Each structure stands twice: as structure tokens, then as C-alpha cells.
Amino acid sequence: FCIWDGGFLPSEAEWNYAAAGGSEQRVYPWGPTAPGANANLAVYGCYYNGSGSCTGVTNIAPVGAVTAGNGKYGQADLAGNMWEWNLDWYASPYLNPCNDCANLSAASDRVIRGGSFNGGAPGLLASFRYLYVPPDRLYSIGFRCSRSAP
């Protein structure tokens, strides 16, 4: 889809750069403030349209609904709402240092980042990374298309 739409799936390094606010190395995409037990900064923990108890798709927010949680460069929903696929295959430990790199060595799992509407607060950290098997589907995983800077 991303290629068809003129974009690409971001590498883990690209995704992390955006979520951490580049050289600012933010704790969360919006800054240092913890998200709290609500959906004021990020959609997580089933707090959107609820009180911490999931009630189906009503806990998934429309894209951009929580503007206070936008990243440094204006990206919406970098933390919460839906996990996001990254281009990289998962490796542990994280490739470090990593400068303009991607782990393209095929493995069983790909990297997902950002946390989700039904996940806990740790998944919202800019540094938090998780993994999932690409052929499998999960209602809390989506994707974000990136574009090169003009």
C-alpha cells in the first residue's frame, strides 16, 4: 500500500528518530510527561471512550484525535492507538549504534513500535520495541507510510 501511495514502510531507525524527536531523545513523542490514566496524550489502556475497560472498536480513536500527543515533527499517533509495523526484522539486542540502517536479514518476527489502544503505558515509550509474526493478523497492529523529506 505504501509504495502504491508514494511512500514506504519506515525502518525502525526512521520510526525511532521521529518518535524520539530526533536529537532531543524524548521519552514519549510529545515529551517527558507520563501519559496518565486517560487518553489526553495517547490512546492506550482502553481509556479512549471508556474507563480502562475495552468495549470493542470504540476504544480505537480516529487518526489524529489526540493532538496533545503529536510528535515533534507533527506526526499523530506515534504512541498508542495501533502498533505500527516497521521495515526491520526483529533482532535482540537492537542494532546499536545504528545510523541510517535497517535489519533486512530475514527472521521469524518483524519489529512493531508505538503501543496500542488496549496496551499498557510502557508500550508508549519512544524507546519501546516489540515483535510480531508478519503472516499473522492482530486487531491492534496497523502501519504508517513514510515519505522522504522534500
C-alpha positions as CSV (number, residue, x, y, z in Angstrom):
1,F,0.0,0.0,0.0
2,C,2.7,2.5,1.0
3,I,4.5,2.1,-2.4
4,W,1.3,2.5,-4.2
5,D,0.6,5.7,-2.2
6,G,4.1,7.1,-3.0
7,G,5.6,6.3,0.4
8,F,7.4,3.5,2.1
9,L,7.3,1.5,5.4
10,P,9.8,3.2,7.8
11,S,12.8,1.4,9.1
12,E,13.0,1.0,12.9
13,A,15.7,3.8,13.0
14,E,13.5,6.1,11.0
15,W,10.5,5.4,13.2
16,N,12.5,5.9,16.4
17,Y,14.0,9.2,15.1
18,A,10.5,10.6,14.6
19,A,9.2,9.2,17.9
20,A,12.1,10.5,19.9
21,G,12.1,13.9,18.3
22,G,15.5,13.5,16.6
23,S,18.4,14.6,18.8
24,E,16.0,15.6,21.6
25,Q,15.7,11.9,22.5
26,R,12.2,12.4,24.0
27,V,10.9,9.8,26.4
28,Y,7.5,9.9,24.6
29,P,6.7,11.5,21.2
30,W,5.1,14.5,23.0
31,G,7.9,14.9,25.6
32,P,8.7,13.8,29.1
33,T,5.2,13.8,30.7
34,A,3.9,10.4,31.6
35,P,0.6,9.6,29.8
36,G,-1.6,9.3,32.9
37,A,-4.7,7.2,33.3
38,N,-6.7,8.8,30.4
39,A,-6.4,9.4,26.7
40,N,-5.2,13.0,26.8
41,L,-1.8,12.3,25.4
42,A,-2.2,8.9,23.8
43,V,-4.9,6.3,23.2
44,Y,-3.9,3.3,25.3
45,G,-5.2,1.1,28.2
46,C,-8.7,1.2,26.8
47,Y,-9.2,4.8,28.1
48,Y,-10.5,6.3,24.9
49,N,-14.3,6.4,25.2
50,G,-14.0,4.3,28.3
51,S,-12.6,3.9,31.8
52,G,-9.8,1.4,31.3
53,S,-12.1,-1.5,30.2
54,C,-12.2,-2.3,26.5
55,T,-15.6,-2.2,24.8
56,G,-14.6,-3.2,21.2
57,V,-13.7,-0.8,18.4
58,T,-15.0,2.2,20.4
59,N,-11.6,2.3,22.1
60,I,-9.8,3.0,18.8
61,A,-9.6,6.7,18.1
62,P,-9.9,8.4,14.7
63,V,-6.4,9.2,13.4
64,G,-5.2,12.5,14.9
65,A,-7.9,12.7,17.6
66,V,-5.3,13.3,20.4
67,T,-3.3,16.3,19.2
68,A,-1.6,16.9,22.5
69,G,0.3,13.7,21.9
70,N,1.7,14.6,18.5
71,G,5.4,14.2,17.9
72,K,8.0,17.0,17.4
73,Y,7.5,17.0,13.6
74,G,3.7,16.9,13.8
75,Q,3.1,13.2,13.4
76,A,-0.1,12.0,15.1
77,D,-0.5,8.7,17.0
78,L,3.2,7.7,17.2
79,A,2.3,6.4,20.6
80,G,-0.9,4.5,21.2
81,N,-3.9,3.7,19.1
82,M,-2.3,1.0,16.9
83,W,1.1,-0.8,16.9
84,E,2.9,0.0,13.7
85,W,4.9,-2.3,11.5
86,N,8.5,-1.3,10.8
87,L,10.6,-2.5,7.8
88,D,13.1,-4.2,10.1
89,W,13.2,-7.8,11.1
90,Y,13.4,-8.1,14.9
91,A,16.9,-8.6,16.4
92,S,17.8,-8.6,20.1
93,P,19.7,-6.7,21.1
94,Y,18.7,-3.7,19.0
95,L,21.3,-2.8,16.3
96,N,23.3,-0.2,18.1
97,P,24.8,2.0,17.0
98,C,22.5,2.4,14.1
99,N,22.8,5.3,11.7
100,D,20.6,5.1,8.6
101,C,20.4,1.3,8.9
102,A,17.7,-1.4,8.8
103,N,17.9,-5.1,9.7
104,L,16.8,-6.7,6.5
105,S,18.1,-10.2,7.4
106,A,15.0,-12.4,7.3
107,A,13.9,-13.7,10.7
108,S,10.6,-15.0,12.1
109,D,9.4,-11.7,13.5
110,R,9.3,-8.1,12.4
111,V,9.5,-5.0,14.6
112,I,6.4,-3.2,15.7
113,R,6.5,0.1,17.6
114,G,4.2,2.6,19.3
115,G,1.9,0.7,21.6
116,S,-1.9,0.2,21.1
117,F,-5.3,1.2,22.3
118,N,-5.5,-1.9,24.5
119,G,-1.9,-2.0,25.7
120,G,-0.1,-0.6,28.7
121,A,1.8,2.6,29.2
122,P,5.3,1.1,28.7
123,G,4.5,0.5,25.0
124,L,4.1,4.2,24.5
125,L,7.8,5.0,25.3
126,A,9.7,6.1,22.2
127,S,12.3,3.5,23.0
128,F,9.9,0.6,23.4
129,R,10.0,-2.1,20.7
130,Y,8.1,-5.3,20.3
131,L,7.9,-8.1,17.7
132,Y,5.2,-10.0,15.8
133,V,5.0,-12.6,13.1
134,P,4.2,-10.9,9.7
135,P,1.8,-13.5,8.3
136,D,-0.4,-13.3,11.4
137,R,-3.0,-10.7,11.8
138,L,-3.9,-8.8,15.0
139,Y,-6.6,-6.2,15.5
140,S,-4.2,-3.9,17.3
141,I,-1.4,-3.7,14.6
142,G,-1.5,-1.3,11.7
143,F,1.1,0.6,9.7
144,R,2.3,4.1,8.9
145,C,3.6,5.2,5.5
146,S,6.6,7.5,5.5
147,R,7.8,9.9,2.8
148,S,11.2,11.4,2.0
149,A,11.7,15.0,3.0
150,P,11.1,17.4,0.1
